[in-house]
Amino acid sequence: MSYSRILPPRLSSSSQKGIVLLAAILVVMVASAIIVSITHAEAFSIRKTSRIQVLERANSYAFGLEDWARVLLIRDSKESDTDHLAENWAIGIPGLPIEGGFLSGFLEDEQAKFNINNLLRSEESVKRFQRLCDNLEVETTFIDPLLDWMDEDFDIRYPDGAEDQYETYRVANRPLSDISELMLIKNMTADMYQKLLPHITTLPAPTNINVNTLTDQVFLSLGEGLNLDQYLEEREKEDFKDIPSFIERLQLTIPPTDLSVSTEYFYAHGTVVQGDQSVNFNTLIHRDSNDKTMILNRTLGRL
């Protein structure tokens, strides 16, 4: 039995040339894709490196602004025993040109606001906070839960207190670390929080309110029937040298509790723009009685 061998058909010369041409085109396409990919990756790497360098430069300027704030506060402490809004620290930097952009910054007196962590300090502080809420048309039903959140015991304050009556978390039983913690408190709403925010703060220790810098609403919370226009006029004339002169000049009948004419805690705020990169920072600075400053916390981010 014999078998015949079947051979594949022989390609013509023109067909062979066509296959070679297709193979060549395929090789060129693959090579082109590889080159484009490499070029794109290299360009992306260059852009990324450039943006990182710009961002690092912006961060350096931000830290420089922070150092400027600390130096300014130390110098101010040596020159004056009071802190008021006519001093150099309160002027700020409106917009200073730098290579590739600009920077700006300002210092904010945190003791011009009501320190929430003062609430456990005295009954007078609670009364002032209640008046602040009333003046801002903020419901006060969150105050008892707030006091329960901050105190060390598990006794509920009536009628609106709350210790462990939260569904997903327990009370802190310590002072607030950040003002945003207020949003965790029973009966607090976003609208109430936004009304209070410009006039309140959370500092790591109980503090006095600086009568030379306090906000309008914090001044009105110091007592009943206070004259805001008179206060602003007297403050514009001259800073208050001490609390007795503050009370005498305004003819006040309020308790002098937890008031001062100087400040220990300041917030430094700054913005640095470098090309299309923007960096902002907020730094809490403590200045002690020995003219030394310490950074307590810092938030640094891109805009």
C-alpha positions as CSV (number, residue, x, y, z in Angstrom):
1,M,0.0,0.0,0.0
2,S,1.5,3.3,-1.0
3,Y,0.9,6.8,0.3
4,S,1.4,9.9,-1.6
5,R,3.0,12.9,0.2
6,I,0.9,16.0,0.1
7,L,3.0,19.1,-0.1
8,P,1.7,22.6,0.8
9,P,1.2,24.8,-2.2
10,R,4.2,26.9,-3.0
11,L,3.8,30.6,-2.4
12,S,4.5,32.8,-5.3
13,S,7.2,35.3,-5.1
14,S,4.8,38.2,-4.8
15,S,3.0,36.5,-1.8
16,Q,6.3,35.9,0.0
17,K,7.1,39.6,-0.5
18,G,3.7,40.5,1.0
19,I,4.2,38.4,4.1
20,V,7.6,40.0,4.6
21,L,6.1,43.4,4.3
22,L,3.3,42.7,6.8
23,A,5.9,41.3,9.2
24,A,8.0,44.4,8.8
25,I,5.0,46.7,9.4
26,L,4.1,44.7,12.5
27,V,7.6,45.0,13.9
28,V,7.5,48.8,13.2
29,M,4.1,49.1,14.9
30,V,5.3,47.2,18.0
31,A,8.5,49.3,18.1
32,S,6.6,52.5,17.7
33,A,4.2,51.5,20.6
34,I,7.2,50.7,22.8
35,I,8.9,54.1,21.9
36,V,5.6,56.0,22.6
37,S,5.2,54.2,25.9
38,I,8.7,54.9,27.0
39,T,8.5,58.6,25.9
40,H,5.2,59.0,27.7
41,A,6.5,57.4,30.9
42,E,9.6,59.6,30.7
43,A,7.6,62.7,30.2
44,F,5.3,61.8,33.1
45,S,8.3,61.1,35.3
46,I,9.8,64.5,34.4
47,R,6.5,66.2,35.2
48,K,6.1,64.3,38.4
49,T,9.6,65.2,39.5
50,S,9.1,68.8,38.6
51,R,5.8,69.0,40.6
52,I,7.5,67.3,43.6
53,Q,10.3,69.9,43.4
54,V,7.8,72.7,43.2
55,L,5.8,71.3,46.1
56,E,8.9,70.8,48.2
57,R,9.9,74.5,47.6
58,A,6.4,75.6,48.5
59,N,6.6,73.5,51.7
60,S,10.0,75.2,52.5
61,Y,8.4,78.6,52.1
62,A,5.5,77.5,54.4
63,F,7.9,76.4,57.1
64,G,9.7,79.8,56.7
65,L,6.4,81.6,57.3
66,E,5.9,79.5,60.4
67,D,9.3,80.5,61.7
68,W,8.5,84.1,60.9
69,A,5.4,83.8,63.1
70,R,7.4,82.4,66.0
71,V,10.1,85.1,65.8
72,L,7.4,87.8,65.6
73,L,5.7,86.5,68.7
74,I,9.0,86.2,70.7
75,R,9.9,89.8,69.7
76,D,6.4,91.0,70.7
77,S,6.6,89.4,74.1
78,K,9.8,91.2,74.9
79,E,8.5,94.5,73.8
80,S,5.0,94.5,75.4
81,D,3.1,92.9,78.3
82,T,-0.2,93.1,76.4
83,D,-1.4,91.7,73.1
84,H,-3.7,93.8,71.0
85,L,-4.8,94.3,67.4
86,A,-2.5,97.3,66.7
87,E,0.7,95.2,67.2
88,N,2.9,93.9,64.4
89,W,1.8,90.3,64.9
90,A,-1.8,91.3,64.0
91,I,-0.8,92.9,60.7
92,G,0.0,89.8,58.7
93,I,1.5,89.5,55.2
94,P,-1.2,90.3,52.6
95,G,0.8,89.0,49.6
96,L,4.5,88.9,49.1
97,P,6.0,88.0,45.6
98,I,8.5,85.2,45.6
99,E,10.2,83.3,42.8
100,G,7.5,81.5,40.8
101,G,4.6,82.8,42.9
102,F,3.7,84.5,46.1
103,L,3.0,83.9,49.8
104,S,0.7,85.3,52.4
105,G,0.1,84.7,56.1
106,F,-1.4,86.0,59.3
107,L,-1.5,85.3,63.0
108,E,-4.8,84.8,64.8
109,D,-5.3,85.2,68.6
110,E,-7.0,82.0,69.7
111,Q,-7.8,83.5,73.1
112,A,-10.0,86.0,71.4
113,K,-12.4,83.1,71.2
114,F,-14.3,81.1,73.8
115,N,-12.2,78.0,74.7
116,I,-14.7,75.1,75.0
117,N,-12.3,73.4,77.4
118,N,-13.0,76.2,79.9
119,L,-16.5,74.9,80.5
120,L,-15.3,72.6,83.3
121,R,-13.3,75.4,84.8
122,S,-16.0,77.6,86.4
123,E,-19.8,78.2,86.4
124,E,-19.1,81.6,85.0
125,S,-17.7,80.0,81.8
126,V,-20.8,77.9,81.4
127,K,-23.0,81.0,81.7
128,R,-20.9,82.9,79.1
129,F,-21.1,80.0,76.7
130,Q,-24.9,79.8,77.2
131,R,-25.1,83.6,76.4
132,L,-22.9,83.1,73.4
133,C,-25.2,80.4,72.1
134,D,-28.3,82.6,72.8
135,N,-26.8,85.6,71.0
136,L,-26.0,83.4,68.0
137,E,-29.5,81.8,68.1
138,V,-28.0,78.4,68.7
139,E,-30.1,75.9,70.7
140,T,-28.3,75.1,74.1
141,T,-29.6,71.6,74.4
142,F,-26.2,70.2,73.4
143,I,-24.4,71.9,76.4
144,D,-25.3,69.2,79.0
145,P,-24.2,66.4,76.6
146,L,-21.0,68.3,75.9
147,L,-20.2,68.6,79.6
148,D,-20.9,64.9,80.0
149,W,-18.6,64.2,77.1
150,M,-15.8,66.2,78.7
151,D,-16.0,65.4,82.4
152,E,-14.3,62.3,83.9
153,D,-17.4,60.7,85.5
154,F,-20.2,58.6,84.1
155,D,-23.0,60.6,85.9
156,I,-25.6,62.0,83.5
157,R,-26.4,65.7,83.7
158,Y,-30.1,66.3,83.6
159,P,-32.3,67.1,81.8
160,D,-30.3,66.7,78.5
161,G,-27.1,65.0,79.5
162,A,-25.6,61.9,77.8
163,E,-22.8,59.6,78.8
164,D,-23.0,56.3,77.0
165,Q,-26.2,56.9,75.1
166,Y,-24.5,57.0,71.8
167,E,-25.1,54.1,69.3
168,T,-21.7,53.8,67.7
169,Y,-19.1,55.3,70.1
170,R,-18.5,56.1,73.8
171,V,-18.0,59.5,75.3
172,A,-14.4,60.7,75.5
173,N,-14.6,61.8,79.2
174,R,-11.8,64.3,78.6
175,P,-11.4,67.8,77.1
176,L,-11.9,68.2,73.4
177,S,-8.7,67.8,71.3
178,D,-10.2,69.4,68.2
179,I,-13.1,71.7,67.6
180,S,-14.6,69.2,65.1
181,E,-15.4,66.9,68.0
182,L,-18.4,69.1,68.6
183,M,-20.1,67.4,65.7
184,L,-20.1,64.1,67.7
185,I,-22.1,65.7,70.6
186,K,-25.8,64.9,71.1
187,N,-28.2,67.6,69.8
188,M,-25.4,69.4,67.8
189,T,-26.2,70.1,64.1
190,A,-24.1,71.3,61.2
191,D,-25.9,74.7,61.1
192,M,-25.3,75.3,64.9
193,Y,-21.6,74.3,64.5
194,Q,-21.1,76.8,61.6
195,K,-22.6,79.6,63.6
196,L,-20.4,78.9,66.6
197,L,-17.2,78.2,64.7
198,P,-15.8,81.7,64.3
199,H,-16.1,82.4,68.0
200,I,-14.9,79.1,69.7
201,T,-11.7,77.1,70.0
202,T,-10.3,74.1,71.8
203,L,-7.0,74.7,73.5
204,P,-5.0,72.1,75.4
205,A,-5.5,73.8,78.7
206,P,-8.1,76.2,80.3
207,T,-7.3,79.8,79.2
208,N,-8.3,83.4,79.9
209,I,-10.1,85.4,77.3
210,N,-8.0,88.3,75.9
211,V,-10.2,91.4,76.2
212,N,-8.0,93.3,73.8
213,T,-8.8,91.0,70.9
214,L,-12.0,89.1,71.5
215,T,-14.6,88.7,68.8
216,D,-17.8,90.8,69.0
217,Q,-20.0,87.9,70.0
218,V,-17.5,86.8,72.7
219,F,-17.5,90.3,74.2
220,L,-21.3,90.3,74.3
221,S,-21.2,86.9,76.1
222,L,-19.3,88.3,79.1
223,G,-22.5,89.7,80.6
224,E,-26.0,91.0,80.1
225,G,-26.7,94.3,78.3
226,L,-23.2,95.1,77.1
227,N,-22.5,98.0,74.7
228,L,-20.5,96.6,71.8
229,D,-20.0,100.0,70.1
230,Q,-18.6,101.5,73.3
231,Y,-16.2,98.5,73.6
232,L,-15.0,98.8,70.0
233,E,-14.5,102.6,70.4
234,E,-12.5,102.2,73.7
235,R,-10.4,99.4,72.2
236,E,-9.6,101.6,69.2
237,K,-8.5,104.5,71.4
238,E,-6.0,102.4,73.4
239,D,-5.4,98.8,74.4
240,F,-6.6,97.7,77.9
241,K,-3.5,97.5,80.1
242,D,-5.2,95.3,82.7
243,I,-8.6,93.9,83.7
244,P,-9.5,96.5,86.3
245,S,-9.0,99.3,83.6
246,F,-11.0,97.3,81.1
247,I,-13.9,97.1,83.6
248,E,-13.5,100.7,84.7
249,R,-13.3,102.2,81.2
250,L,-16.4,100.4,80.1
251,Q,-18.2,100.8,83.4
252,L,-18.9,97.1,83.5
253,T,-20.4,95.0,86.4
254,I,-19.2,91.6,85.1
255,P,-17.1,89.1,87.1
256,P,-13.4,89.5,86.2
257,T,-13.1,85.7,86.1
258,D,-11.0,84.1,83.3
259,L,-10.1,87.4,81.6
260,S,-6.6,88.7,80.6
261,V,-4.9,91.3,78.4
262,S,-2.3,88.9,76.9
263,T,-2.3,85.7,75.0
264,E,-0.4,82.4,75.0
265,Y,-2.0,80.6,72.1
266,F,-1.9,81.8,68.5
267,Y,-2.8,80.2,65.2
268,A,-0.4,80.9,62.2
269,H,-2.2,80.6,58.9
270,G,-0.4,80.8,55.6
271,T,-0.6,80.1,51.9
272,V,2.2,79.6,49.4
273,V,1.7,79.5,45.6
274,Q,4.4,78.1,43.4
275,G,3.3,77.9,39.7
276,D,0.2,75.8,39.7
277,Q,0.9,74.4,43.1
278,S,-0.6,75.9,46.3
279,V,0.1,74.9,49.9
280,N,-1.7,76.1,53.0
281,F,-0.9,75.5,56.6
282,N,-2.5,76.1,60.0
283,T,-0.2,75.9,63.0
284,L,-1.1,76.3,66.7
285,I,1.8,78.0,68.5
286,H,2.1,78.3,72.3
287,R,4.2,81.1,73.7
288,D,5.2,80.8,77.3
289,S,6.1,83.3,80.0
290,N,9.8,82.8,79.2
291,D,9.4,84.0,75.6
292,K,9.7,80.6,74.2
293,T,7.4,79.2,71.5
294,M,6.4,75.6,70.8
295,I,4.4,74.2,67.9
296,L,1.5,72.2,69.3
297,N,-0.1,71.0,66.0
298,R,0.1,71.6,62.3
299,T,-2.0,70.9,59.3
300,L,-0.3,71.2,56.0
301,G,-2.0,70.5,52.7
302,R,-2.4,71.4,49.0
303,L,-5.2,73.6,47.7
